[in-house]
Amino acid sequence: MPPKKRKVQLAAARNSKALKAKNATNDAWLRIINSDDDNELSDYHDSDDDWHDDELENNLNQISQTVFDVMIENAKKPSAFTNKRPLVYIGSSERTKRRKNSANKTAAVGISKLDTFFPTFQSHQSTIKELTDKLKQLEKDQEQEGFELALEDVKKLINDKSLVLQVKNQLQLIMQYINLRLKGLKSMDASKTLAISIRKGDYQARLIRSWTQNFIVYCQIPVSMHEKHQKIKSLLGDEDIHQMITEYLWSVGCNVTVSGFKTYIEQEVFPSMGIERKKTISENTARAWLKHFGWEFRVGKKDVYYDGHERPDVIEYRKHFLNEIFE
């Protein structure tokens, strides 16, 4: 028999065998259904509503939820999407890390470490300490040199008999402060020691330090403003005088001058105050009063705009210009 015909016959035999097995299964299933007379189904579908099988219902109840139902229930939970694990594996597990570290150590065998190319931390720290010590020593030397020069100047000034007693006392404190600093005392200790010796407190110690610093830098002592403030009341504080001067300035306008303002004060303002004897003010005082009222001397420049459209000469020229244009 040819091979091709033989294969066709074998395939037909296999299909026939499978069909017989399928029919046998269906016949067995029909026999099981027909053997149950109580639950026999009728040909009329309305009568099938009363059919019920307890065994089948129990089997259905024992079936677990499908995967889709489980996913739906889990999605309703608030903690369903709080997983910290990445959705995609990025090779960051502990096992992968250990494996990579082991491979890197094996590859680095026989290679010099990175810290061998740079100075060690101790040597670097010692270098920084040496530089810091040198800077501190340099600052100390410069400070000592400044103290020595200031001490020589103070000794020269103390011998001057024309100085006021207050200035001499300040120079004495500065000299004693510098001597204590040259002996090794710190600034706070030296200044407080001097303040306690003259029965003063921290404020006086701060003043001594400030005087010394100012003398070293500028070679001078700050002048105290004690009892040097104005003790009299200014005339400009009077409301009536203020009103008179304001009205005068607005009436004069931009034509106000220092001499005219001075004359107005001497001839109008002072007599209105009841000053019968002749009273004058200097031009500097007049300028200061004008500045107090907001008036300052200014020169008109080309960048300042002046409205001169209504001047008589401008109006006359405008008529002549318009006549020429019309012609």
C-alpha positions in Angstrom: 0.0 0.0 0.0 1.4 3.5 -0.9 2.5 5.6 2.2 0.2 8.4 1.4 -2.9 6.2 1.3 -1.8 4.5 4.5 -1.6 7.9 6.4 -5.1 8.8 5.2 -6.5 5.6 6.6 -4.8 6.0 9.9 -6.1 9.6 10.3 -9.7 8.4 9.5 -9.4 5.6 12.1 -8.3 8.0 14.8 -11.1 10.4 14.1 -13.6 7.5 14.2 -12.2 6.3 17.5 -12.5 9.8 19.0 -16.1 10.2 17.8 -17.1 6.9 19.4 -15.5 7.9 22.7 -17.4 11.2 22.7 -20.7 9.5 21.9 -20.1 7.0 24.8 -19.6 9.9 27.2 -22.8 11.6 26.1 -24.8 8.4 26.4 -23.5 7.9 29.9 -24.5 11.4 30.9 -28.0 11.0 29.4 -28.4 7.7 31.3 -27.5 9.5 34.6 -30.1 12.2 34.0 -32.8 9.7 32.9 -32.1 7.5 36.0 -33.3 10.4 38.3 -37.1 10.1 37.9 -37.8 12.8 40.5 -35.8 15.5 38.7 -36.7 14.5 35.2 -37.0 17.6 32.9 -40.1 18.0 30.7 -40.3 19.1 27.2 -42.2 22.2 28.3 -39.9 24.8 29.7 -42.4 26.5 32.1 -42.5 23.3 34.2 -38.7 23.3 34.7 -38.9 26.2 37.2 -39.6 23.7 40.0 -36.5 21.7 39.3 -33.9 21.9 42.2 -30.8 19.9 43.0 -29.3 20.3 46.6 -26.1 18.5 45.7 -25.4 20.8 42.8 -26.1 23.9 44.9 -23.8 22.7 47.6 -21.0 22.1 45.1 -21.5 25.6 43.7 -21.3 27.1 47.2 -18.1 25.3 47.9 -16.4 26.9 44.8 -14.1 29.7 45.8 -14.1 33.2 44.3 -12.4 33.7 41.0 -9.2 35.8 40.7 -11.2 38.6 39.2 -13.5 38.8 42.2 -10.6 38.8 44.6 -9.0 41.7 42.6 -12.3 43.7 42.8 -12.5 43.2 46.6 -8.9 44.1 47.1 -9.2 47.3 45.0 -11.9 48.5 47.4 -9.5 48.5 50.3 -7.6 51.8 51.0 -4.3 50.1 51.4 -4.5 48.3 48.1 -2.1 50.6 46.2 0.4 51.5 49.0 2.9 48.9 48.1 6.4 50.4 48.2 7.9 47.8 45.9 8.5 49.0 42.3 6.3 47.7 39.6 9.3 46.9 37.4 12.3 45.0 38.8 15.4 47.4 38.6 18.0 45.0 40.0 18.0 46.4 43.5 17.4 43.3 45.6 19.7 42.4 48.4 20.9 39.3 46.6 21.8 41.3 43.5 23.6 43.9 45.5 25.7 41.3 47.3 26.5 39.6 44.0 27.6 42.9 42.4 29.7 43.9 45.4 31.4 40.5 45.3 32.1 40.9 41.6 33.5 44.4 42.1 35.8 43.2 44.9 37.1 40.4 42.7 37.8 42.9 39.9 39.5 45.4 42.2 42.1 42.9 43.4 45.6 44.2 42.9 44.5 47.8 42.2 45.5 50.7 44.5 42.8 52.3 46.6 41.5 55.7 45.8 42.7 57.3 49.1 46.3 56.5 48.1 46.2 59.2 45.4 45.3 62.0 48.0 46.8 63.0 51.3 45.3 61.3 54.3 42.8 63.1 56.5 45.3 63.4 59.4 47.9 65.1 57.2 45.3 67.4 55.7 44.0 68.3 59.2 47.5 68.9 60.5 48.1 71.3 57.5 45.0 73.2 58.3 46.0 73.5 61.9 49.4 74.8 61.0 47.9 77.5 58.7 45.4 78.5 61.4 48.1 78.8 64.0 50.2 80.9 61.6 47.3 83.2 61.0 46.6 83.6 64.7 50.2 84.3 65.4 50.3 86.9 62.6 47.1 88.6 63.9 48.6 88.6 67.4 51.9 90.2 66.2 50.0 92.8 64.3 47.8 93.6 67.3 50.8 93.8 69.6 52.6 96.1 67.1 49.5 98.3 67.0 49.3 98.4 70.8 52.9 99.5 71.0 52.5 102.3 68.5 49.3 103.5 70.2 51.0 103.4 73.6 53.8 105.7 72.4 51.2 108.2 71.1 49.2 108.1 74.3 52.3 108.9 76.4 53.0 111.9 74.2 49.4 113.2 74.5 49.2 112.8 78.3 52.1 115.2 78.8 50.2 118.0 77.0 48.9 120.4 79.7 46.3 122.0 77.4 44.1 118.9 77.4 40.8 118.9 79.2 40.6 116.7 82.4 38.0 114.4 80.8 40.3 113.7 77.8 43.2 113.0 80.2 41.2 110.5 82.1 40.3 108.7 78.9 43.9 108.6 77.8 44.9 107.2 81.2 42.3 104.4 80.9 43.5 103.6 77.3 47.1 103.4 78.4 46.3 101.1 81.3 44.1 98.9 79.0 47.0 98.6 76.4 49.4 97.7 79.2 47.1 94.9 80.4 46.7 93.6 76.9 50.5 93.6 76.3 50.8 91.5 79.5 48.6 88.8 78.0 45.1 89.6 79.3 42.2 89.3 77.0 40.1 92.3 75.9 37.1 91.5 78.1 39.2 90.7 81.2 41.4 93.8 80.8 38.4 96.2 80.3 36.4 94.8 83.1 39.4 95.0 85.5 39.8 98.7 84.7 36.0 99.3 85.0 35.9 97.7 88.5 39.0 99.6 89.6 37.1 102.9 89.0 33.9 101.5 90.5 32.1 101.2 87.1 30.3 98.3 85.3 30.1 96.6 81.9 29.1 99.8 80.1 32.3 101.5 81.1 34.3 98.4 80.1 32.6 98.6 76.7 33.5 102.3 76.4 37.2 101.6 77.2 37.4 99.0 74.4 35.7 101.3 72.0 38.0 104.3 72.9 41.1 102.1 72.4 39.9 100.7 69.1 39.1 104.2 67.8 42.4 105.6 69.0 44.4 102.8 67.3 42.6 103.2 64.0 42.0 107.0 63.8 44.5 108.3 66.5 41.7 110.3 68.2 39.3 110.0 71.0 35.5 110.3 70.5 34.1 113.5 71.9 31.3 113.1 74.3 28.0 114.8 73.5 27.1 115.2 77.2 25.5 118.6 77.9 26.0 119.7 74.2 22.5 119.3 73.0 20.1 122.2 72.4 18.5 123.5 75.5 16.2 126.2 74.1 12.9 125.9 72.2 13.0 126.7 68.5 10.8 129.6 67.2 9.7 127.4 64.4 7.8 125.2 66.8 5.3 128.1 67.4 2.1 127.6 65.4 1.5 131.3 64.7 5.0 131.9 63.5 4.9 128.7 61.4 1.6 129.9 59.8 3.0 133.4 59.1 6.2 132.1 57.4 4.2 129.6 55.3 1.8 132.3 54.0 4.7 134.5 53.1 6.5 131.8 51.2 3.4 130.9 49.2 2.7 134.5 48.4 6.3 135.1 47.1 6.5 131.8 45.3 9.7 131.0 43.3 10.9 134.6 43.7 11.9 134.1 47.4 15.5 135.0 48.3 17.6 134.6 51.4 18.0 138.3 52.0 14.2 139.0 51.4 13.3 136.1 53.8 15.8 137.4 56.4 14.2 140.9 56.1 10.7 139.5 56.5 11.7 137.6 59.7 13.4 140.7 61.2 10.7 143.3 60.3 7.5 141.3 60.4 7.8 138.1 62.5 9.9 139.4 65.4 7.6 142.5 66.1 4.6 140.2 66.0 6.1 138.2 68.8 6.5 141.3 71.0 10.2 141.7 70.5 10.6 145.5 70.5 14.4 145.7 70.5 16.2 145.1 67.2 16.7 141.4 66.6 18.5 139.9 63.6 19.3 136.4 62.2 22.2 135.4 60.1 21.9 134.3 56.4 22.9 130.8 57.4 20.0 130.7 59.9 17.7 132.0 57.1 18.8 129.2 54.8 18.3 126.6 57.5 14.8 127.9 58.1 14.0 127.9 54.4 15.2 124.3 54.1 13.1 123.4 57.1 10.0 124.6 55.2 11.0 122.6 52.1 12.5 125.5 50.0 15.8 125.0 48.3 17.8 127.0 45.8 17.7 125.4 42.3 18.9 126.6 38.9 16.6 126.2 35.9 18.1 124.0 33.3 17.0 123.0 29.8 15.7 119.7 30.9 13.0 121.5 33.1 9.8 122.3 31.3 8.3 125.8 31.8 4.7 126.5 30.6 5.0 129.8 28.6 2.1 129.4 26.2 0.2 132.3 27.7 3.0 134.8 27.8 2.1 138.1 25.9 5.0 137.8 23.5 4.0 134.2 22.7 0.4 135.2 22.1 1.5 138.1 19.7 3.8 135.8 17.8 1.1 133.2 17.5 -1.2 135.6 15.7 1.6 136.6 13.2 2.4 132.9 12.6 -1.2 131.9 12.0 -1.7 134.8 9.5 1.3 133.6 7.5 0.0 130.0 7.5 -3.4 131.1 6.2 -1.8 133.2 3.4 
